[in-house]
Amino acid sequence: MTIRIKKASSMLYTAELTLPDMPGVAASWATPEPMSVDQIVDELQKRGAHQTDIGDAFYAADPDWLSR
C-alpha cells in the first residue's frame, strides 16, 4: 500500500492510494479534487490505510500539517 499526499493550498490536499494487485480489491483511489485532512483521513481509513501511514504521508507532504 502506497499513500501519496500533495499540498494543494494552505488547508487542502490531494491524495493517491495504490494497493497491491489482489483479486477483489480495488487497485487504487485518488481524491477527485483537493480535500480537507479529515476528509482524506476518513477515505483512506475506509480503504484500510493505517493511521500511522496516513500521518507519515501527510508529514512528507507538509511537515507543519498538524498545526493547521
C-alpha positions in Angstrom: 0.0 0.0 0.0 1.4 3.4 -1.0 0.0 6.7 0.0 1.0 9.9 -1.7 -0.3 13.2 -0.5 0.3 16.6 -2.0 -0.5 20.0 -0.5 -2.9 21.9 -2.8 -3.4 25.0 -0.7 -3.0 26.1 3.0 -5.9 23.8 4.1 -6.5 21.4 1.2 -4.6 18.3 0.0 -4.8 15.7 -2.8 -4.1 12.1 -2.1 -3.5 8.9 -4.0 -3.7 5.4 -2.6 -2.2 2.5 -4.5 -2.9 -1.0 -3.4 -1.2 -4.2 -4.4 -2.9 -6.2 -7.2 -5.2 -8.6 -5.4 -8.4 -10.3 -6.6 -11.5 -8.4 -5.3 -9.5 -5.4 -4.1 -9.7 -2.0 -5.8 -6.4 -1.2 -7.3 -6.2 2.4 -6.4 -8.0 5.5 -5.2 -7.4 9.3 -5.6 -9.1 12.4 -4.4 -11.4 13.8 -7.2 -10.4 17.3 -6.1 -8.5 18.9 -3.2 -10.0 17.8 0.2 -9.5 18.6 3.9 -7.3 16.5 6.1 -10.3 15.0 7.8 -12.0 14.0 4.6 -8.8 12.4 3.3 -8.2 10.5 6.5 -11.7 9.2 6.5 -11.4 8.0 2.9 -8.0 6.4 3.5 -9.2 4.6 6.6 -12.2 3.2 4.8 -9.8 1.7 2.4 -7.7 0.0 5.1 -4.8 2.5 5.4 -3.3 2.6 8.9 -3.3 5.8 10.9 0.5 5.9 11.2 1.0 5.5 7.4 -1.5 8.3 6.8 0.3 10.6 9.2 3.6 9.8 7.7 2.3 10.7 4.2 0.9 14.0 5.4 4.2 14.8 7.2 6.1 14.1 4.0 3.8 16.4 2.0 3.7 19.2 4.7 5.8 19.0 7.9 3.5 21.5 9.5 0.2 19.7 8.7 -0.7 19.1 12.3 -0.5 22.7 13.3 -3.1 23.7 10.6 
